[in-house]
Amino acid sequence: MDNRIKEFRQKLGISQVELARRAHTAGPNLSAVERGERKAWPKLKRSLARVLKTSQNELFHDEKELPDEKK
């Protein structure tokens, strides 16, 4: 499960702990998703994309195209 979470997180200069807090998830869960050991649920994908100021498709580029987030 390839993703660019770490890349976008580092661009914003925030830690995994801070990203987990902002995305409303547990630190160990975020860490596993970032390392590709666990798949992110759709709600977490939306939250991460929002916090990291990018689209879900940019963040999770290996997966099929994801629908746009409802605002």
N, CA, C and O atoms as CSV, one atom per row, in Angstrom:
chain,resi,resn,atom,element,x,y,z
A,1,MET,N,N,0.840,-1.179,0.000
A,1,MET,CA,C,0.000,0.000,0.000
A,1,MET,C,C,0.884,1.241,0.000
A,1,MET,O,O,1.281,1.751,1.047
A,2,ASP,N,N,1.167,1.691,-1.170
A,2,ASP,CA,C,2.060,2.826,-1.343
A,2,ASP,C,C,1.302,4.120,-1.073
A,2,ASP,O,O,0.162,4.285,-1.506
A,3,ASN,N,N,1.943,5.029,-0.357
A,3,ASN,CA,C,1.329,6.331,-0.110
A,3,ASN,C,C,2.436,7.373,0.051
A,3,ASN,O,O,3.620,7.046,0.136
A,4,ARG,N,N,2.015,8.624,0.090
A,4,ARG,CA,C,2.968,9.737,0.199
A,4,ARG,C,C,2.733,10.538,1.480
A,4,ARG,O,O,3.027,11.733,1.532
A,5,ILE,N,N,2.210,9.886,2.502
A,5,ILE,CA,C,1.907,10.570,3.752
A,5,ILE,C,C,3.156,11.228,4.328
A,5,ILE,O,O,3.142,12.412,4.663
A,6,LYS,N,N,4.226,10.463,4.441
A,6,LYS,CA,C,5.453,10.992,5.044
A,6,LYS,C,C,5.969,12.204,4.268
A,6,LYS,O,O,6.371,13.205,4.861
A,7,GLU,N,N,5.952,12.106,2.953
A,7,GLU,CA,C,6.423,13.208,2.103
A,7,GLU,C,C,5.637,14.494,2.376
A,7,GLU,O,O,6.225,15.554,2.592
A,8,PHE,N,N,4.312,14.394,2.363
A,8,PHE,CA,C,3.480,15.580,2.588
A,8,PHE,C,C,3.592,16.061,4.030
A,8,PHE,O,O,3.590,17.267,4.280
A,9,ARG,N,N,3.687,15.142,4.974
A,9,ARG,CA,C,3.820,15.504,6.392
A,9,ARG,C,C,5.116,16.282,6.618
A,9,ARG,O,O,5.125,17.300,7.310
A,10,GLN,N,N,6.197,15.799,6.035
A,10,GLN,CA,C,7.483,16.477,6.201
A,10,GLN,C,C,7.496,17.840,5.523
A,10,GLN,O,O,8.126,18.771,6.025
A,11,LYS,N,N,6.810,17.972,4.392
A,11,LYS,CA,C,6.718,19.280,3.729
A,11,LYS,C,C,6.070,20.313,4.633
A,11,LYS,O,O,6.439,21.487,4.614
A,12,LEU,N,N,5.093,19.868,5.431
A,12,LEU,CA,C,4.415,20.777,6.352
A,12,LEU,C,C,5.166,20.920,7.666
A,12,LEU,O,O,4.826,21.764,8.495
A,13,GLY,N,N,6.183,20.097,7.853
A,13,GLY,CA,C,6.993,20.193,9.062
A,13,GLY,C,C,6.276,19.740,10.327
A,13,GLY,O,O,6.498,20.292,11.405
A,14,ILE,N,N,5.417,18.735,10.192
A,14,ILE,CA,C,4.717,18.244,11.377
A,14,ILE,C,C,5.101,16.794,11.657
A,14,ILE,O,O,5.451,16.039,10.751
A,15,SER,N,N,5.026,16.430,12.919
A,15,SER,CA,C,5.367,15.071,13.346
A,15,SER,C,C,4.195,14.127,13.112
A,15,SER,O,O,3.072,14.555,12.848
A,16,GLN,N,N,4.484,12.828,13.217
A,16,GLN,CA,C,3.405,11.843,13.134
A,16,GLN,C,C,2.393,12.058,14.253
A,16,GLN,O,O,1.187,11.928,14.044
A,17,VAL,N,N,2.889,12.386,15.429
A,17,VAL,CA,C,2.003,12.604,16.577
A,17,VAL,C,C,1.048,13.756,16.296
A,17,VAL,O,O,-0.148,13.653,16.569
A,18,GLU,N,N,1.568,14.849,15.754
A,18,GLU,CA,C,0.733,16.011,15.437
A,18,GLU,C,C,-0.242,15.690,14.312
A,18,GLU,O,O,-1.408,16.079,14.374
A,19,LEU,N,N,0.219,14.991,13.294
A,19,LEU,CA,C,-0.677,14.609,12.195
A,19,LEU,C,C,-1.788,13.706,12.712
A,19,LEU,O,O,-2.950,13.887,12.347
A,20,ALA,N,N,-1.453,12.745,13.546
A,20,ALA,CA,C,-2.465,11.849,14.122
A,20,ALA,C,C,-3.500,12.650,14.907
A,20,ALA,O,O,-4.700,12.395,14.801
A,21,ARG,N,N,-3.034,13.615,15.694
A,21,ARG,CA,C,-3.952,14.451,16.475
A,21,ARG,C,C,-4.894,15.229,15.560
A,21,ARG,O,O,-6.105,15.252,15.777
A,22,ARG,N,N,-4.331,15.861,14.542
A,22,ARG,CA,C,-5.149,16.672,13.625
A,22,ARG,C,C,-6.107,15.824,12.803
A,22,ARG,O,O,-7.195,16.282,12.453
A,23,ALA,N,N,-5.715,14.588,12.490
A,23,ALA,CA,C,-6.550,13.700,11.675
A,23,ALA,C,C,-7.479,12.841,12.538
A,23,ALA,O,O,-8.235,12.022,12.014
A,24,HIS,N,N,-7.422,13.026,13.843
A,24,HIS,CA,C,-8.293,12.309,14.780
A,24,HIS,C,C,-8.119,10.794,14.682
A,24,HIS,O,O,-9.088,10.052,14.525
A,25,THR,N,N,-6.870,10.355,14.779
A,25,THR,CA,C,-6.569,8.924,14.786
A,25,THR,C,C,-5.467,8.659,15.799
A,25,THR,O,O,-4.816,9.586,16.279
A,26,ALA,N,N,-5.267,7.408,16.115
A,26,ALA,CA,C,-4.223,7.024,17.065
A,26,ALA,C,C,-2.859,7.040,16.381
A,26,ALA,O,O,-2.742,6.690,15.206
A,27,GLY,N,N,-1.840,7.444,17.116
A,27,GLY,CA,C,-0.480,7.492,16.580
A,27,GLY,C,C,-0.011,6.179,15.972
A,27,GLY,O,O,0.502,6.178,14.853
A,28,PRO,N,N,-0.174,5.038,16.688
A,28,PRO,CA,C,0.264,3.764,16.113
A,28,PRO,C,C,-0.471,3.404,14.814
A,28,PRO,O,O,0.111,2.804,13.910
A,29,ASN,N,N,-1.743,3.773,14.732
A,29,ASN,CA,C,-2.506,3.519,13.508
A,29,ASN,C,C,-1.933,4.329,12.349
A,29,ASN,O,O,-1.718,3.792,11.263
A,30,LEU,N,N,-1.687,5.604,12.574
A,30,LEU,CA,C,-1.115,6.458,11.532
A,30,LEU,C,C,0.258,5.941,11.113
A,30,LEU,O,O,0.568,5.889,9.923
A,31,SER,N,N,1.067,5.563,12.075
A,31,SER,CA,C,2.402,5.052,11.782
A,31,SER,C,C,2.335,3.826,10.871
A,31,SER,O,O,3.090,3.724,9.905
A,32,ALA,N,N,1.436,2.905,11.181
A,32,ALA,CA,C,1.287,1.692,10.365
A,32,ALA,C,C,0.798,2.022,8.957
A,32,ALA,O,O,1.244,1.418,7.982
A,33,VAL,N,N,-0.117,2.978,8.856
A,33,VAL,CA,C,-0.612,3.385,7.532
A,33,VAL,C,C,0.516,4.059,6.754
A,33,VAL,O,O,0.708,3.772,5.573
A,34,GLU,N,N,1.254,4.942,7.398
A,34,GLU,CA,C,2.347,5.648,6.729
A,34,GLU,C,C,3.407,4.675,6.212
A,34,GLU,O,O,3.966,4.881,5.135
A,35,ARG,N,N,3.682,3.627,6.969
A,35,ARG,CA,C,4.676,2.623,6.548
A,35,ARG,C,C,4.114,1.629,5.536
A,35,ARG,O,O,4.854,0.804,5.000
A,36,GLY,N,N,2.818,1.702,5.272
A,36,GLY,CA,C,2.206,0.790,4.311
A,36,GLY,C,C,1.866,-0.565,4.893
A,36,GLY,O,O,1.599,-1.509,4.149
A,37,GLU,N,N,1.872,-0.675,6.194
A,37,GLU,CA,C,1.561,-1.938,6.860
A,37,GLU,C,C,0.069,-2.121,7.100
A,37,GLU,O,O,-0.393,-3.234,7.352
A,38,ARG,N,N,-0.667,-1.050,7.024
A,38,ARG,CA,C,-2.103,-1.090,7.260
A,38,ARG,C,C,-2.778,-0.186,6.241
A,38,ARG,O,O,-2.257,0.872,5.888
A,39,LYS,N,N,-3.929,-0.610,5.778
A,39,LYS,CA,C,-4.698,0.185,4.829
A,39,LYS,C,C,-5.533,1.226,5.577
A,39,LYS,O,O,-6.118,0.934,6.620
A,40,ALA,N,N,-5.578,2.420,5.039
A,40,ALA,CA,C,-6.372,3.495,5.649
A,40,ALA,C,C,-7.833,3.362,5.230
A,40,ALA,O,O,-8.141,3.096,4.068
A,41,TRP,N,N,-8.703,3.549,6.176
A,41,TRP,CA,C,-10.136,3.565,5.892
A,41,TRP,C,C,-10.474,4.859,5.158
A,41,TRP,O,O,-9.731,5.834,5.269
A,42,PRO,N,N,-11.583,4.893,4.406
A,42,PRO,CA,C,-11.944,6.105,3.651
A,42,PRO,C,C,-12.013,7.373,4.510
A,42,PRO,O,O,-11.570,8.434,4.071
A,43,LYS,N,N,-12.555,7.278,5.713
A,43,LYS,CA,C,-12.651,8.457,6.570
A,43,LYS,C,C,-11.261,8.985,6.927
A,43,LYS,O,O,-11.045,10.197,6.943
A,44,LEU,N,N,-10.322,8.087,7.211
A,44,LEU,CA,C,-8.960,8.505,7.533
A,44,LEU,C,C,-8.288,9.112,6.306
A,44,LEU,O,O,-7.557,10.095,6.427
A,45,LYS,N,N,-8.523,8.545,5.141
A,45,LYS,CA,C,-7.958,9.107,3.905
A,45,LYS,C,C,-8.422,10.544,3.707
A,45,LYS,O,O,-7.628,11.420,3.362
A,46,ARG,N,N,-9.705,10.779,3.928
A,46,ARG,CA,C,-10.241,12.143,3.784
A,46,ARG,C,C,-9.593,13.082,4.796
A,46,ARG,O,O,-9.197,14.199,4.460
A,47,SER,N,N,-9.489,12.617,6.038
A,47,SER,CA,C,-8.893,13.452,7.090
A,47,SER,C,C,-7.440,13.777,6.792
A,47,SER,O,O,-7.013,14.924,6.929
A,48,LEU,N,N,-6.685,12.771,6.385
A,48,LEU,CA,C,-5.265,12.993,6.086
A,48,LEU,C,C,-5.098,13.959,4.920
A,48,LEU,O,O,-4.265,14.864,4.977
A,49,ALA,N,N,-5.877,13.773,3.874
A,49,ALA,CA,C,-5.788,14.673,2.719
A,49,ALA,C,C,-6.112,16.108,3.127
A,49,ALA,O,O,-5.453,17.046,2.679
A,50,ARG,N,N,-7.121,16.279,3.972
A,50,ARG,CA,C,-7.504,17.620,4.434
A,50,ARG,C,C,-6.368,18.248,5.236
A,50,ARG,O,O,-5.980,19.388,4.979
A,51,VAL,N,N,-5.841,17.513,6.197
A,51,VAL,CA,C,-4.778,18.051,7.053
A,51,VAL,C,C,-3.512,18.321,6.247
A,51,VAL,O,O,-2.830,19.319,6.481
A,52,LEU,N,N,-3.196,17.447,5.305
A,52,LEU,CA,C,-1.967,17.580,4.524
A,52,LEU,C,C,-2.134,18.483,3.299
A,52,LEU,O,O,-1.199,18.662,2.519
A,53,LYS,N,N,-3.328,19.045,3.140
A,53,LYS,CA,C,-3.611,20.021,2.081
A,53,LYS,C,C,-3.330,19.470,0.686
A,53,LYS,O,O,-2.657,20.102,-0.128
A,54,THR,N,N,-3.858,18.286,0.434
A,54,THR,CA,C,-3.714,17.649,-0.862
A,54,THR,C,C,-4.960,16.816,-1.140
A,54,THR,O,O,-5.880,16.778,-0.323
A,55,SER,N,N,-4.988,16.160,-2.273
A,55,SER,CA,C,-6.126,15.294,-2.599
A,55,SER,C,C,-5.824,13.865,-2.156
A,55,SER,O,O,-4.667,13.487,-1.975
A,56,GLN,N,N,-6.864,13.096,-1.988
A,56,GLN,CA,C,-6.688,11.683,-1.657
A,56,GLN,C,C,-5.911,10.969,-2.764
A,56,GLN,O,O,-5.076,10.108,-2.488
A,57,ASN,N,N,-6.189,11.329,-4.001
A,57,ASN,CA,C,-5.514,10.673,-5.129
A,57,ASN,C,C,-4.017,10.961,-5.133
A,57,ASN,O,O,-3.225,10.090,-5.494
A,58,GLU,N,N,-3.621,12.157,-4.742
A,58,GLU,CA,C,-2.189,12.481,-4.658
A,58,GLU,C,C,-1.533,11.748,-3.495
A,58,GLU,O,O,-0.388,11.307,-3.596
A,59,LEU,N,N,-2.251,11.624,-2.414
A,59,LEU,CA,C,-1.709,11.006,-1.209
A,59,LEU,C,C,-1.610,9.488,-1.333
A,59,LEU,O,O,-0.631,8.884,-0.894
A,60,PHE,N,N,-2.613,8.887,-1.925
A,60,PHE,CA,C,-2.664,7.429,-2.095
A,60,PHE,C,C,-2.657,7.115,-3.586
A,60,PHE,O,O,-3.636,6.601,-4.126
A,61,HIS,N,N,-1.565,7.423,-4.232
A,61,HIS,CA,C,-1.474,7.377,-5.690
A,61,HIS,C,C,-1.483,5.985,-6.290
A,61,HIS,O,O,-1.656,5.858,-7.502
A,62,ASP,N,N,-1.305,4.936,-5.505
A,62,ASP,CA,C,-1.265,3.590,-6.064
A,62,ASP,C,C,-2.646,2.964,-6.180
A,62,ASP,O,O,-2.805,1.934,-6.835
A,63,GLU,N,N,-3.629,3.560,-5.564
A,63,GLU,CA,C,-4.959,2.991,-5.541
A,63,GLU,C,C,-5.807,3.594,-6.645
A,63,GLU,O,O,-5.465,4.628,-7.219
A,64,LYS,N,N,-6.934,2.921,-6.937
A,64,LYS,CA,C,-7.821,3.451,-7.963
A,64,LYS,C,C,-8.284,4.850,-7.571
A,64,LYS,O,O,-8.244,5.228,-6.400
A,65,GLU,N,N,-8.715,5.596,-8.553
A,65,GLU,CA,C,-9.125,6.977,-8.297
A,65,GLU,C,C,-10.226,7.022,-7.252
A,65,GLU,O,O,-11.196,6.265,-7.312
A,66,LEU,N,N,-10.059,7.911,-6.307
A,66,LEU,CA,C,-11.010,8.053,-5.200
A,66,LEU,C,C,-11.970,9.182,-5.511
A,66,LEU,O,O,-11.600,10.151,-6.174
A,67,PRO,N,N,-13.214,9.063,-5.031
A,67,PRO,CA,C,-14.167,10.151,-5.268
A,67,PRO,C,C,-13.750,11.395,-4.505
A,67,PRO,O,O,-13.068,11.316,-3.484
A,68,ASP,N,N,-14.169,12.545,-5.014
A,68,ASP,CA,C,-13.858,13.813,-4.353
A,68,ASP,C,C,-14.517,13.844,-2.987
A,68,ASP,O,O,-15.578,13.263,-2.762
A,69,GLU,N,N,-13.846,14.544,-2.088
A,69,GLU,CA,C,-14.367,14.700,-0.734
A,69,GLU,C,C,-15.580,15.610,-0.766
A,69,GLU,O,O,-15.591,16.629,-1.455
A,70,LYS,N,N,-16.599,15.229,-0.013
A,70,LYS,CA,C,-17.773,16.084,0.118
A,70,LYS,C,C,-17.450,17.156,1.136
A,70,LYS,O,O,-16.899,16.865,2.198
A,71,LYS,N,N,-17.782,18.373,0.825
A,71,LYS,CA,C,-17.480,19.491,1.738
A,71,LYS,C,C,-18.678,19.863,2.553
A,71,LYS,O,O,-18.607,20.780,3.371
